[in-house]
């Protein structure tokens, strides 16, 4: 008697893949950027990472995520660009 369990993901397979990719991307950024920070700096960096994920990565398809974030260098380049944009926007709101 076969006791294996078969899970049907159905139409949500792309969403499941994307969720896994997004979580991996977030964990990679946290690992790279937060390892030498104190607790306050770490919380600030995690907030920036979450903002980046919400504003950039969540709008990509799973294939786009794999193409756009296939190396640490690309991930960091995109994140730095995001931080620079946030800095520019913050500077504009102060004037």
Secondary structure as GFF3:
##gff-version 3
##sequence-region A 1 95
A	DSSP	three_ten_helix	10	12	.	.	.	ID=ss1
A	DSSP	alpha_helix	13	34	.	.	.	ID=ss2
A	DSSP	alpha_helix	39	55	.	.	.	ID=ss3
A	DSSP	three_ten_helix	57	59	.	.	.	ID=ss4
A	DSSP	alpha_helix	62	68	.	.	.	ID=ss5
A	DSSP	alpha_helix	72	94	.	.	.	ID=ss6
###
